[in-house]
Amino acid sequence: MSTHNRQLLLDPGFELTLRPMRYPQFYEMYRNAIRNTWTVEEVDFSLDTHDLKHKFGPAERHLIERLVAFFATGDSIVSNNLVLNLYQHINAPEARMYLSRQLYEEALHVQFYLTLLDTYLPDPAARAKAFAATENIPSIRRKAEFCFKWIDSLQDVQRIETREQRRQFLLNMVCFAGCIEGLFFFGAFAYVYYLRSRGLLHGLASGTNWVFRDESAHMAFAFEVIRTAREEEPDLVDDDFRRQVVEMMEEAVACEYAFAEDTLSGGVAGLSLKDMREYLQYCADQRMAQLGMPRHFGSRNPFPFMDLQDVQELTNFFERRVSAYQVGVEGEVAFDEAF
């Protein structure tokens, strides 16, 4: 147990008391998440099927098949890490409330992607292949192996007792918030918004808008957990920790770039591998900046269609009213509360 006079965020145990509340910022994140509720049934895919049939060539079809194959398992992997490695070790009931809500949102994303696959891939064999992507598509298997490596890093830790275990826990959070949600999914979102910029797949884009907001909030929560833990125990993050984060980001960029090589192998006009690499490096730099670290790659965002999404959604997530995103909300709702 901790020798501190008060319970710390990563102290072992299972604190149940919400009052007095030690971390009100996590409770506010939970409340903001509840205010932003959507359902898959709101997404209209009717125009998408026409686009796929009449406006897509072989290269674009390959892109979308790879994209939905990644989506088929990506959020399930995130959910598994939440349940197996995060919930039990963050010792604050208000933070666990948010994680419970996040788990619901991940399930909602899985439902969205299931509906997406059923709509886009009517052939049962093609759907089965997409769901088995981590086994039969090398570029997706490589990303999954990266994820599983960090899931497994905490698999046998039942209680976080040591400084090294705390550091390992924070590295897991960096991986899942910064690399998987903040890089793998942001790379996938770039393909979606590129297609939207060409007037294609409006159903996919509208559903992705909601997923994007959820993922942005998930990252904000994880980075706040990391910031809080560092504030309570400053020695958790040292030069060795920062070196591990840089190596992790480099590996994540390499994994996602390999996926881009596969996804764009047919040649898609308006999307180059050079720009995708730069965008992925830009995303990695953004995540490191959120962690209070220097930017490593020094890349810019090469995609004008991502400027609004990546900058405003992430930094001003609740600073503007998103009326289309609210469902079944009663009472007064304020969107001017910053993270």
Secondary structure, 3 states (H helix, E strand, C coil): CCCCCCCCCCCCCCCCCCCCCCCHHHHHHHHHHHHCCCCHHHCCCHHHHHHHHHCCCHHHHHHHHHHHHHHHHHHHHHHHHHHHHHCCCCCCHHHHHHHHHHHHHHHHHHHHHHHHHHHHCCCHHHHHHHHCHHHHCHHHHHHHHHHHHHHHCCCCCCCCCCHHHHHHHHHHHHHHHHHHHHHHHHHHHHHHHHHHHCCCCHHHHHHHHHHHHHHHHHHHHHHHHHHHHHHHCHHHCCHHHHHHHHHHHHHHHHHHHHHHHHHCCCCECCECHHHHHHHHHHHHHHHHHHCCCCCCCCCCCCCHHHHHHHHHHHHCCCCCCCHHHCCCCCCCCCCCCCC
